[in-house]
Amino acid sequence: MSNVFIAFQANEDTRPIVEAILADNPEAQAEDQPAMVRVFAPGHMTINRSSIEDLIGRDFDLQELHINLITLSGHVEEDEERLTLSWDA
């Protein structure tokens, strides 16, 4: 099974986002690289708006992810509550 991944600029804004992704996706792993952090998981990963809000203590619009987004890999399904990356058919 191929990994899905998402990569963000490494900064204070993305730390809670990465933390929320890792908490919600037990198989996910973070890989720090120069100036970025890449989070990957086998086959499927979900980013939940509510998990990010819990960590940052304010409302969060998932469109805010795009401010620090570098790249991603996988089929994208997105609504106001979650963004899912998958290789599922």
N, C-alpha and C positions, 0 to 999 in steps of 0.2 A: 504494500500500500504506500502510495506517495504521500509525502508531507505537504500540508498546507502551511503557509507562513504569512506573517505580516511584519514589516520593519518600520520602525519609527526613529526620528532623530532622538538622540540620547540627551534629554534635558529634564528639568524639574516637572514640566507639564506631562511628560509621558510616563514618569515613574509610577503614578497610581493606575494608569491605564494598563501598563504591563502587569502590575501586581494583581489587578482585577482579572485579567485574562488568565493568569496562572492559577488563581484561586478557583475560577469557574471551569477550568479545563485541566483536570489532573494529569493528563498525559502530555501537556504542553511543557516546553522548555524554553528558557530565554538564553540567548547567546549575545553577549556584549561584543561589539566590534567597534573600531574607531568611529566615533561620532554617531553611532546608531546602535539600536538593540533590535534583534530579530527574534520573534517568538514563533516557534513551529510546533506542529502536532501531527501525528499520523492520521491522515484522512479527513479530519473534521475539527473545527474550532469555532466557538461562539463568543462574541464580545457582547456583554449585557450592559445596557445603559445604567440600570439600577445598581449594579456592582461598582461601577465607576463613581456614581453619585455618592454611594456609601463611604467611599474612601476620600473623596474630595470635599464632601460636605456642602454641595450645592447642586442645582440642576445642571444636567449635562446633555447637550444635543449631540447625537452620534456623528453629525456632520463635522463637529469639532475635531474628530480624528484626522481629517484631511489636512489640518494645519501642519501637523508634524509627521504625516505619513510619507514614507519613501517609496515603498513598493509592497505588493502582496501577491500571493499565488493561490489559486483555487477559484472555484465558482463562487460568486458573491450573491448572497440573498440578504437584503437589508430592509428593515422597517424602522419605526421610531424607537422600538424597544431593544433590538439586537441586530448585530451584523454577524452573519455566519459564512465561513469559508469552508468549502468541502470539495472532495473529489468523488462524491457519491453520484451515481448515475441518475 
